[in-house]
Amino acid sequence: MDSPALRVREALESGLTRSELDRRWHAPHWGIRTRVAVTTLEGRCASLMPRLPTGTRFSHATAALLLGLPLPRRLESPERLHVATPRGHRAVDAAGVAGHELRLRQDDCSTVGGVPVTSAARTFRDLAAHLTIPDLLALADAVVARDRPLATINELREATTRARRYRGRLKALEAVALVSDRAESRPESLLRFALVSAGLPALSVNVDVRDHGRFVARPDLRFTGYPLIVEYEGRQHALDERQWARDLERYAQLDDLGMRVIRASASDLPHFERTVARARAALLALGWSPLR
């Protein structure tokens, strides 16, 4: 975190002069000074805290980024900090701040490195008005991910359903209905949504394939009841020679077991039309019927 912040009034009362503040201190926000330049999102939030009323939380996209949750690229470098004050208190009105007034329960609140934020489940709900269903699914998957869970699936469902009216509620409910704690990346979640929303068969997510007990692979997605796998390959798969060699060996082993692998990449984002078309054609060849 960047250097602790002081309000200008407090700095002057401590004996510093206005000239010293202007020459030697940085101004990340109006009325705030820090000894060093604020260069991180965490620092921007921490330096604003002296101006915020008690009970205030960073929320929406700001909370998601602080919590390490995936967002669309347009929200990854926010110009404004989202700040939520408890219901009944005036929303924060300041340059570079988007103020919100929210009714927050104790379980809606968390902290990241000492910075107060809305919980992961509440952040998901608050972002429902601003994200598409695929983006919400990717966010929900990350909230409940097995290797780093910020909430359980039940906690996410409870946060989403307990309020009967809020913007984006129907989108949030649809995303939560598809959530998986086995997803491992945002592109993988987007790919899963594209396949499911196209009406294709159910998918298993990151489930081991074994040959007489011997581990063969853990494919991203596998159509339940069909020997068809869909894998998302990030750029590292093509740039890392050892990874590329491992992939080829793994695909050869899956082929030996009679499993076909369809590979998707970043060029197919965000809707994966080509991947969906290839998966549909392969499923039809395997005897799948859309009318089942």
N, C-alpha and C positions, 0 to 999 in steps of 0.2 A: 504494500500500500504506500502511496505517496506521503509526503510530510504532513503532520497534523496541521489543521487549519485554525486560524483565529479570525474572529470578527474584527473589523477595523476598529470599532469602538473599544473592544477589549485590548487591542494592541496599543491604542493611544493611551488608555488608562494605565497600561503597564509601564509607560515611560517612553515608548517609541514615538518618534516624530512622524508627521505626515511625509516629510521629505525622505526619511529612511525607508518608510513603507513603499513609497513610489520607486525608489532607486534599487532596493535590495530584495524586495518581496514580490511574489507573483500574485496575480488576481484571477483565479479560476472562475470566480463568480462575483457578482456585484456585492460589495460589503464584506468580502472574504479575502484573506491573504494567507499565502503559504511560503515557506522558506525556499522550496524548490518547485520547479515547474511540475504541474500535474499532467501526467502522460498516459494514465490508464483509466479505464471506466471505473474501477474500484476507487481510484484516487479522486475522480470527479465527484463520485457519490460521497465519499468520506469528507471531502472538503466542503460540500454543501450542508452537511449535517448540522453545523452550529447555527444555521439559519432556520432549521426545521422545527416545528412544534413537536412536543412529546407524543409518541404513538405513531409518528409518520413512518411509512415504509416505502421503499422503492418497489415499483410494481411493473406490470405489463412487460414490454420488451426489455426494459432495464433489468428487472428481476430475472427474466429468463437468461439473459447473458451472464449475469452474475452467478447464477446457478449452474452455468455450463450447459444449458439446453440449446438444441439446434433451432435456428430460425431461418427464414428465407433471406437471401443475400441482401435484399433491400432494407432489412432491419438489423443487419449485423454491425453497422457502424452508426449508431443513433446520434443525431445532432442534439436531440433533446433528452433529458432525463425524465422518466416517468415517476412521479411521486404521488403516493396516496395518503391522504389524511383520513382519520376516523370519521365516520358519519357524524354530522353535527358541527364539524370544524371546517372552516373555509378552505377550499382547495388552494394549494400553494400557487401564487402568481409571481413568477420571476422569469427573467430572460433565460432561455435555454432549458426551461422546465415545462413539462406537460402535467398539470395538476389534476388529480382525481379525488373525489370524495367517496369512500367505500365503507360499507359496514363490514368490519373485520372481526372474526372470532379469534380466539387464542390459537386454534389450530390452523388459522390462515396466515400465521406469522412465523418467520424464520430469520436466520442471520447468515451472512457469508463473510467470514473474516472480520467480524465486528460490525458489518454494515447491515442494517435492518432491511429485510425484504419480505414480500409476500411469499408464502409457501409455494412449492412447486405445483401442487394441485390447484391452489387458488390462482396462481399465475396462468396455468392452462385455461381455467375458466375465463379469466379476464381477457385473454387474448382471442377467445372464440369469435369475437366480433370483428377481428382484424385479420384472421388467417383463413385460408381455404381448408376444406376438409382434409385433403392429403397433408397439408402442412400441420394441421392439428393432430393428425395421426402420428406423424413423425415426432411431434412434441410429446404426445402422450406416451409413445413407446419409450422415449428417453427418460421420462419421469419415472417409469416403473421398471427400467432395465435391470436385469438380474445382477449385473456386475457393479451397479452403482445406483441402487434404488433410492429415489427421493420421496417416494410414496408407494403404497401398495395399490393394486388395481382397485380394491374395494374403497380405499381412501379417495382415489381419483374419481370413482363413480359417485361417491357420496358428495364430494365437493361440486360435482357437475349437476347432480339432480336435486340437491336440497333447496335451491332457489328455483321457484316456478317460473320466474320471468327475468330474463336478462338477454342482452343482445348476443346473438350467435348460439343460443341454447341448443337449437336443433342440430347445428353443425357439431357442437361439442358432444352431444349424445351419440351421433352417428360415428364420430371418431372413437369414442370410448368403447362402443360396441365392437370395434375391430382391433382394439389395443392388444399388444403382445409384449410380454416381458422378456421374450427371447430375441427380439430384433436388436441388431448391432450397429446400425447406421441410419442416418436420415435418408440417403438414396434407396437403401433397402426397403424402408418403410413406404416411400413413395412408389416404388416398384410394386410392392404388395398391394397397395391401394389400387393401382392401375389394373392389376390382374383381377382382383376381387370385384371391382366396380364394373368390369367388362362382363361379368356373369360367368366367369370360368369356375371350375371346381374349387373346393376348399384346399387350403394350403397349410402345410406344416412348416414351421419356422425354425431354422437352425437345429434340426434334429439329426442325430448321428445316423449314418448309413454304415452297416456292418456286414461283413461276409463271414458267416459261421463264427460270429463273436469277434472277429478282427475288425478294428476300426479302419474305415476306408476314407470317409469324408464327412464333413458337417456342412451340407449345402445351405445356402441362404434360404431358398424356398423350394418345396417339393409338393407337387400336386398329390393329394391324398388318393390312394388307390390307383395311381398311374405312374409308370416308370419315367417320369419327366421332371427335370430339375431346371430351375431358373436361377442364375447367378448374376449378381452385380459385381463388376470389376472396376475398381477405382484405378487411377492413373498408375499407382504403385505396382499394379500387376504387370503393366507393360514396361515400366522403367527399371524394375528390379529383376535382374536376370535369374537369380535364384528363385524368386517368387514365381516367375514365369515358368521355370522348369518344374517346380512343384505343382503348379496348376496343370501343366500338360500331363504329368504322371497321374495326378488325381483324376483327370477327365478320362484317361485311358483305363484306369481301374473301374470307374463308373460304367464306361462303355462295355467292359468285360462282363459287368453284371447286368447288362441289357438296359441301362439307363441312358437316356438322351439328355444332354445339357444344352440349354439355350443361354447364351451369354449376353448381358446388357452392359452398357457403359455410360459414361457421362454424356456422350453425344446423344443418348436416347432420352435424357432428362428434358422436361419434368414429367411428361405424360406417357412415355414409353409406348407409343403407338406401334412401332415396328415389332417390339418385343411381344406385345399383346397379340398382334396378328400372327406371329410365328408360333406362339404358344397355342393359340386357338387351332391353327392348322395341324400342329403336332398332336393335339388332343383328339381332334376329329379322326386323324389317321390311326389313333390308338383305340378307337371305338367309342369315344365320348359323344354323347348326344346332348345338345343344349336343352332339350325338352325334358330331361330327367329331373 
